[in-house]
Amino acid sequence: MKIIIAGDGKVGQTLTKQLSAEGYDLTLIDANPKVLEASEEMYDIMAVQGNCASMEVLEQAGIEDAELVIAATSADEINLLCCLTAHGMNRNVHTIARIRNPEYSDQIYKMRDTFTLSMTVNPERQAAVEIGRLLKYPGFLKRDTFAKGRVEIVELRVDRDSKLCDQSLSAINSIVGCRILVCTVLREGEAVAPDGNFIIKEKDRLFVTAPAENMTTLLKNLGIITHKVKRVMICGGGRVGYYLAKDLYNKGMQVRLIENDYEKCRFLAQVLPGVSIIHGDISDERVLQSEGIESCDAIVTLTGMDELNIITSIYGTNCGVPQVITKLGRNENMLFRQNLPIGSTISPKQLCCNSIVRYVRALKNQTGAALSVHKIADGFAEALEFRVDGTTRHIGEPLKKLNLKKNVLLACITRTGISEIPSGDSYFQEGDTVIIVTSGDTVIYRLNDIFEV
């Protein structure tokens, strides 16, 4: 399958890394020759330098044979023109455009057929929605939902005084008072697929699967106090900050947004009249103190600098803020954050890429493709949701008799709205949805891919 990626920025690079590893035929377009050269050396791709909205450049990239164009440059207008031009040159090509400007949201939706877009993605909007979910249900570092919200995979960090510390995995259900499944553990930067004899240690990060109704019980029995968030401090007035402040204010929360750029503050004050907009430098602790950081229920750091976000989040933790959420833009920063008190972390580019990868896999497999795809455990594992259909093998057979591939775990089965953590006697049938967790280099495109031949 031939894919053209226009734009070798954060999203483009992340997509190139993942899709090239999955064996797709990739052509990368960017105006910067140095960036292209670095990508060519790192991945097995073809590179074309130039303007991706140009017919000549798209022709050099092989638009006639392409099945998909992903336009992810820094300019929304270029992305739209690229997709429009690509479709004009190849009527069968699918197009995905990254559109970030809030002013275009309604227009893109109403004119999606005119722009010939198969899909649009907005990393900042996706990040704001994810942060809003974390604020609505505090207590977890990360939450991914499946089966129309009936099942979740959540991330928990094990502290020294946690009831889970130094306990075996086989004892976890009796401790938390409900049935859950620990599908992956991150320990010292490595992902582990644990068995019942696995001993949980301090600083481990657990990725837990359970029906959504069990999550409240899990938190309560672990002694993790959840609080209703009423006062939120947002550090950074970029696109994520705008979307988040607007959403939280509409939900009745008190929002204070701190931004260092005066003109941006003026703009935000106009478009967000109910939000307190403060012109100030969050690297100055006096600003944070004067705006009442210690009385906030949550602080969200959203500047364009990972280092500033990390430092501010650490300061917020030290001030006793109950919930801290940190935006990180670079993958290398995701790796060392395990030992830092920066609360939950959000990566807009990764959220965006998850959506695009799901579309790509669905395009490759017109039937039986994943309903949702989520990267977990800092990208070391992947959680996928599939629907069982008539082509699925081993329907009605107990799981204990199935021979699954290495590094594949069947984590949950949902049937007629009821979700269960499966045992060896469980089985799936047509119409069920199942959640699969994979680690290592295993790539699952369809549900039948989980079985050994």
N, C-alpha and C positions, 0 to 999 in steps of 0.2 A: 504494500500500500504506500503510495507516494504522497508525502505531506510537505507543503511549503510553510515555513515559519518566517514571518516577516517581523523583524525586531529582535536583536540579540541582547536585550536588557535582562532584568532579573527573571521575569516570567519566561522570556524566550530561552534563556539559558537553562532554567529548571525543566522546561518542556523538552529541550534538546537532550538533556542528560537522561531523562526518563524514557522518552520515546525511542531514542537511539539504542538504549539498553534492551528495549523490547523488540528490536529488529526492524523498525519501520525505515523506509527509504526517505531520508530527510534532506531537504534543501533549505539553507538558511540565507535570508536576505538581510543586509544591514548596510548603512552608509559608511560605517566606520571600518576601514580595512584591518586595523590592529585587533579589534574585537573579533572579527571574522577569522583572522589568522589563528588566534588563540583557540577558538572553538574547533577549527579544522584540525589542529594538532591534538586536541583532546578527544574528539569524537569522530566516528566514521560517517561524515556528512559531506555534502557538496555545498559550497558557499558562493554567493553572488553578491557583489558589491553594487550598491545603487539605491535608488528610490523605489520602494516596493509598490508604489501606486503607478509606476510607469509601465506602459505596455511592453516596452523593450526589455525592461528588467524582468518582468514576469515571464516573458517569452524565453529569456535566457535561463530562468529557473525551471522551465519545463511545465508551464501552466497547462498545456494541452493534455498532458498525461496525468496531472495531479488529481487526486480525489478529495483533497482537503487543503484549504488555506487558512492559516491561523495568523491574524494580524494583531500583533502585540507591541507596536511601536509606542513611543511616549506621547504621540499626538492622536487624539480621537479621530480628527478629520482625515488624517492619512490612513488610519485603519479602515474607516468607512469607504474611502475612495479605492483603497487596495482591494477590498472585498467586492465592491461594485465592478471594478475593472476586471478582476479575475473571473467573475461570473459572466461578464460580457464576452470574454475570450474562451470560456469553457462553461457551457450551460449546465453541465453535469457536476461541476465542482461544488463541494460543501464549503461554507465560509463561516468562520468564527472571528468576531471582532472584540477587542477589549475597549470598552467605552467607560470612561471614568468621570466625565464631567456631569454633575447633577442636573445641569440645564438640559441635557440631552435625554434624560431618562424617559419621559413621557413621549417625546418625539420618536425615539428609537422604537418604542413599543408600537406606536400607532402606524409607523412607516416601515416596519420590519420587512414587509413584502417588497416595498419599493427599493429598499437597500439590499434586497436579496440575501438577507442574513439567515444562516441556519441557527445561529446561537450568538448571544452576546454575554460577555463576562465583565464584572466590575469587582476587582479585588478589594477595593476599599469598602464597597457596600457589603460584600460578603463578610469582611472582617468586622464591620459594625454590627451586623446581625449576630455573628458568633459571640462577640463581646456582650451583647445584650442578653443572650441566653445564659452566659456565665454569671452575669449580674443578677438575673432573675432566679437562678438556682445556685447560690453560692455553696461552697464546700468541696467542689471538684476543681482540679486544675484544667481539665479539658473534658468536653462532652461531644460525642458524635451520636446522632440518632439514626435509627433504622426502623423498618416496618411501620412507617407513618407515625413515628414517635413512640411506638410501643416498646422498643428495645433501645438500650443505650450502651455505648462503650465509654467508660469514664476513666480518668486518670487520677490516681491518689498517690501522694507522697507519704512514705512511712517515716514518721519522726520517732525520736528516742522513746517518748512516753506513749506511743501508739499501742493499742491492744494487740495489734498484729505483729509487732516487733518480736523477733526470735520465735515466732510460731511457725509450725509446718503448714503447708498449703491444705493438707487434708483436714485440718481443724478449723479452717476459716469460716465455713458455713455455720458451725455452732457458735462461733464468736460473734458474727454479724447478725445472726438470727434470721437469715433468709438464704435462699439458694442463689449463689452467684458463681461466676467462672472467671478466674484470673487467666487471661489468654496470653499475656506477655508481661515480662518484668524487665525493666531497664536497670542494670546495675553497673555502675562505673563506666557508663557509655556503651555497654554491650547489651543486646537484646537476648533474653533467655526465654525459651518455651518451657515453663516449669511443669513438673509432675507433682504427685501428692506428697512426696518426701522433701520437696523444696522448702528450705527454711528462709523465711522472710527476714531481711535485715534492715537496720536503720539506713535511711537515704535511698532505699529502693523506691522505684516508681512503678506502681502496679496499674495495669490496664485491665479493667474489670468489665465483664459483660453481664447484664442482668435485665429482666423486664423493668420498664420504667417505674412501675409501682414499688419495686423493691429498693429503689435508690434512697428514698427517705428513711426506710428502716435501716439501711446500711449506715447512713450518716449518724442516725440517732444512736445505734448500738456501738458505734465506734467512738462516741462521745464528741463528734465534730459538730460544734454548735453552728447552726445556720441562722443567719440574720436577714431580715428584709432590708434591702438596700434602699435608702431614701436620699442620701446626700452623696453625690459623685463628683470627684475632681478629675477633669480631663486635661492632660498636659499635651498641648499640640493642637493647632487649629487647621490641620490639613483636611483632606477629603474624608478620612476615616473619622476624625474628630467632628467634622460637620455632620456626617450621617448619624454618628452615635449620639451627639448632643440633641439632635432633632428627635430621634427615636425615644431617648430617655425622658426628655421633657414632655413628649406626648403621652408617656406612660405615668406622668405625675411625679417624677423625681426632681429633686433640686440639683441643678447642674451648674458647676463653675468651670469655665474653660479658660485656660491660661495660654496665651500665644505671645511670642516675642516680636512678631511683625506687626507694626502699628496699622498699616493699611489693611492687612488681613483681619485685624481686630475690628476695624470699622465695617468691613464687609460682613463679617459674622454677626455683628450687632444688628445689622439691618435685616439679615435673613433669619436670624434666630432671636426674635425680640424677647422671648421668655427665658433665655439663658443668660447667666451672668458672664460677660466676656471681660477678662482681665488682661491688660497689656503688661507683660512682665516676663522675666527670664527665669525659667524653672531651675536653672543651675544655681540660682541664688536661694539658699534655704530661707532667707528672710521673706521672700515672696511667698513661698509655700506656707510658712508659719502665719503670715499676715492673712492669708486666705483660708486659714483654718484646717490645715491638713489633718491635724490630730483628731478633729471632730467628724471627719468624713467616714462614711461606711465603705467607700471604695475609691481607689485612685487608678486611673488608666493612663499609661504613658505612651504617647502616639507621635512623638516627633520623628523627623526623618533620620535621626542619628541613633543607632542602636546603643552606642556607649552612653549617651545622655539618658536614654530610656532606662537602661539598666541601673545607672547610678541613682536616678530619681526613684525608681521602684524600690531599691534597697533602702533609701532614705525613708520612703513611705512605710516599709515594713518595720524599720526601727522606730518610727513614730507611733506604731501600734495600729495602723490602718488595717481593718479586718480582712479586706480583700484587695489584692494587687494584681493588675493585669498589665503585661508588657508586650508591646509590639516589637518584633524582631524581623529585620529584612534580609539578613544574611544567614546562610545555612551554618557557617562555622560558629556563629554565636548561639545557635540552637544546641550545639553539642556540649559546650561547657556550662550551660545555664543550670545543669542539674545541681551544682553545688552552691548556687547563688540564691538568696532569698528574694526572688523577684516574682513569686506567685505564678499565675498562669501566663503562658506565652501564646501570642497570636502571630501567624505569618500570612499576610494577605496573599502573597504570591503562591504559597502552597495551597491555600483554599481555592484560588483561581485555577491552578493547575490540576487539582483533583477533579474539578468539574469538566475541564477539557479532556483529561485522560479518559474519563468515563464515556464521553461522547465519542472519542476516537475508537475505543474498544467496541462500543455499540455499532459504530460504522463498519468496523471490520467484521463483526459477527452480528448480522442483521437480526438473528433470532437467538435468544438465550443469553444476551449480554447482561452485565451487571446493572442492577437498578441504582446502586450507589457505590461509590468508591471513596474510602477515607484512608489517608496515611496516618499511622499511629506510631508511638514509640520513636519519635524524632525521625520518622521515615524508615526505620528498620523493619517495620511490619506494615501490612495492608489489610484493612477490613473491607469486605465486599458483601453486598446483599444480592441474592439471586432469587428468582421465582422458579419453583419446580414446575415443569411442564411435561407434556407427553413424551418428549424426547429424552428426558432425564433417566439415567440408568439407576438401577437398584431401588426403585420406588417400592416402599412397603417392607424393605429388608431391615432388620435390626442393625444399628450402627456398629455393634461389636463384631459383625460378620463382614464389614466393609474393609477394603484395603485402600486407605487413603495415601496420597503421596507424602513424602517427607516434608516437614515444615508446614503442613496443612492441618488446621483445626476447625471442626464444625462447632461453632460456638453457641448457636441458638436456632430454634425452629419456631416459627409463628404459624398457627393454624386457626382459621376463623376468628382472628382477633386475639387469640390467647397465645402468649409466648412462653417457652420453656427452655431451661438450660438442659440439653439432652444428656441422657445416660446411655449406657451400652444397649439398653433395650428399646430406646427411642427409634423412631423411623420417620421418614418424610413421605408425603404423598402429593399428588398433583394439586396445584393451587397454593401450597405452602410457600412461605418465604424463609430462606435460610441465610444465616450470616457465617461467612467463612473468614478466618484470619490466617494469613500466610506470612512467612518470614523468609529470610535468605533471598535467593535469586528466583524463587518460584513466582511465575506470573500466571494468573488464572483469568482466562477470557470468558469461559462458559462454565457452568456448574459441573459438567461432565469432566472438566479438566482436573478436578480434585482427585479423581480415581486413578490408581495405577492400572496400566493396560493389562 
